[in-house]
Amino acid sequence: MHSLDLHGYAKLFTSYTELRAQENRTVRIDFVKGNNTRNSRSSTSGISARVHSDGSWGFASSPEINENAVKLAIRAATDNALFLDSRERKGKGLLPIVAASSANDYSTKKPRLGQKDLVQFVRELDDHVVRKYPDLASRTLIITCLDMEKTLLTSDGSHSHSMIPRSFVYVILSLMKDGVPTELSEAYGGLGQFEDVFTSPPQLFSDIESQYEHLVKKSEGIHPNAGLATCVLDAELAGILAHEAIGHTTEADLVMSGSVAEGKVGREVASPLVTLIDFANSCGGKTCSVPVYVDDEGTKAEDAVIIEKGTLKGYMHNKESADRFGVSPTGNVRAYQFSDEPLIRMRNTAIMPGTDKLDDMIASIDNGYYLIKPGNGQADSTSEFMFAVTLGYEIKSGKLGRAIRDTTISGVAFDMLKTVTMVSPDMKWISSGMCGKKQPIPVGMGGPAVKCKVTIGGR
Amino acid sequence: MQDPRQVAQYGLNALLKAGADKAQCTLTLTDKHELNVDLGEFTLVRTTFDTEVGVTAIKDGKKGSTSINKSDSNSLDRAAADVLDIAAASSPDEANDIAEVQPAAVFSSGSDAPDMDKMHSRMKEMLQSVKAAYPKVMMRQAILDFTRTRSCFLNSNGVDFVTSKGVYSCSAIFSSKDGEKVSSFNYTAFSLQDLEKALLNCGSIDALLQQSTEQVHTRPMEGKFVGDIIITPDCLGDMLYFLSYSLSNGPMISGTSIYRDKLNEQIASPMLSIHSRPVSDEICDGYFVTPDGYAAQNSTIIQNGVLKTFLLSLYGARKTGLDRAVNSGGAFVVDPGDMPLEEMVKSVKKGVLLARFSGGDPSDNGDISGVAKNSYLIEDGKIKYPISESMISGNAADMLMNVTAVSRERVDYGFSVYPWVAVSGVTISGK
């Protein structure tokens, strides 16, 4: 990113102002059935300013990062705030003042790999897959990397610099059985630049072996029996449950728009076995997949405890919502691109582990499902949620049975969490997805396995 | 250097100078002016300017591409060198190519600049109307923006297209609340050439807001049955996703598309005709040039249930040996049927009016399941009540074949035009 010291521009701030320089760098390499269908890099950078005037906000951005662009962005954002203030006259006064600073750079210290090395990595992986699994109808292998680098200065005196990268290899395998395609995809990777996350293609061979074995079983799978079922949601599904079904309803902007969590702080909303936290940057002494130290409003990022032993404890806030609720901002505010305004977003949202063994959880179910892999998901202001399930097995008399075909589960989270009777001690994080809320944003989701009742789609 | 043609020409020359056998360069300048409403109040005015330079080079059959958002000559020279490095790292592929020469053209639609005062007054008018007519509605977020895009597409075969487009877009997310009872959120969006009409009279927003107030008090459905669904225009786009995805490069090249051998065969009910019309008067938010450099044309994807084209790019066409599509999809227009919506409802014995589908992405074989949101139970030809905790399961390909009626009425969203579509044989399950 162009290095530009933002501090000198503080003198141009005439009202509450955030000034941010940002660059997003991406790499994408696709191999579809051995064909190198995509080989690209991109870089998007620029400067933005957001200005607050008595309750009205103005925002402006420019793709250049230089003195002139900074001045223009501050002036245009100020003009926008004044345009709105002159028409709306909200008279809401000042925002709470916070000041924090941080510098966190997760760039690799290793020599950087070139595009040729990355293409070779995928090619070797593809060669292995096609050699080892000749009965596959198709396979798609993708490398995708995102480096997000931000520098922030606020009129409160906050300043920060961060470079948060993530790198993934997607492996999508497809089998054809009786003319019907069955697919199973998996994302490998997480926080870090490619060199820090992956060593060599054989690092993934055993995981791909397991993926293939599940795919074979899935291709012979059955449709679940539609309706309410007792299920064990494995760690990845518990993570998406934490994010989609509970997390979104407790983002303060959604609370204020009437989500089901409004007015429920202090009330029992889940089984006492359930504790749910949105971690800022570390959990159990380990760095989370999406670490945030100072958010894009300049607030120090703190863990937000949402549910503690079944009781709703609080929400996730920006400065404005924290002021309205009379609490401190939690540092949950982020923007995706330089040209995006910061919004309340989750960071690393997880259900905390319990003490029940996974085997005991499965053994305790006479007729139900063990659901392992999530696809996409969506939740509602009512806390009614839906997640796609791309891998799972039926449970019959306490034992795993046949695999099931792609399906969807749903429920009302604040009801469903009361049906949780067992929680496993092992925890897993996923971070390949993007959360969508006007803008996409990288998020982490974690959890243990959870036994509960949900509605499952099927025939 | 802000003349799009001049920048694109510099980029193209830089690619050829760096050693590309074939090259293309696209410059797009975008300015967006956006009014944001949160929780029923104006909150933010946002102005963004952006530049995108997309460059592609082919050398020795190897292709690379990159995009940057800087248009100065140093950045373009660097991008040209980078993209040749990327191409050198690729595998050679005979299917890599660029568009052949076509007559140079300049395309334009819409205004050059927004009317910010009109934007503010139209949005204010909508908020006041909603407050008066639907007091239970909470407008969680509403956005009215004007986006002007100027672009130039040049390639080394002589393709030379300059486009300019200005369009207003409005989107809204809302729910309703009555005491502690809250409805599911719903949303809609539409695009407009101008702001002559009140926003509440555009797209389907007024009807959805009215429905939202009814949906505060839902009832879960009991049991499971196989019945009919009537898919609303707001939901139809989601349901057509499987079709457009299955006809596109990825599944066609990998061979996993269930339609790969179905050209000119019946894949849907004869009642269904679906078009892609990016340059039609019906569509104000279309596009003029495809990403691979062809002047977009309108096409018919399904004519009376028969598949008439795949949605393959130049690369996809060369890879599969099939014809390239004359556009890159989207801008869907579904022909109206001859039955009024009221008659369609009357003909349903037991089923669901499906207004929003919150579901998993369909499997490659078309299996689909998800929650029926903002939807209603239909019994004995009457809409009974809004439902909750109800799931729809079926197969998207089967559903296209099992269309039993298409409404006479349609909704114009500016980016697509959809009717209501009735489908039989869908599994509907409640608690």
Interface residues (C-beta under 8 A of the other chain):
Chain A: V32 K33 N35 N36 T37 R38 N39 S40 R41 S42 S43 T44 S45 G46 S48 S56 W57 G58 F59 A60 S61 S62 P63 E64 A76 A77 N80 A81 F83 L84 R87 E88 K90 G114 Q115 K116 L118 V119 Q120 R123 A137 S138 T140 S174 M176 V180 P181 T182 E183 H223 A226 G227 L228 D253 L254 M256 S257 G258 S259 V260 G263 S339 E341 G375 N376 Q378 D380 S381 T382 E384 M386 F387 A388 V389 T390 R405 D406 T407 T408 S410 G411 V412 K438 T455 G457 G458 R459
Chain B: N36 D38 L39 E41 F42 T43 L44 V45 R46 T47 T48 F49 D50 T51 K63 G64 S65 T66 S67 I68 N69 K70 D82 D85 I86 A87 A88 A89 S90 S91 D93 A95 M116 H120 M138 R140 Q141 I143 S175 K177 E180 V182 S183 S184 F185 K224 N249 G250 I253 S254 G255 T256 I258 Y315 K319 S358 G359 G360 D361 S363 D364 N365 D367 S369 G370 V371 K373 S388 E389 M391 I392 S393 T427 S429 K431
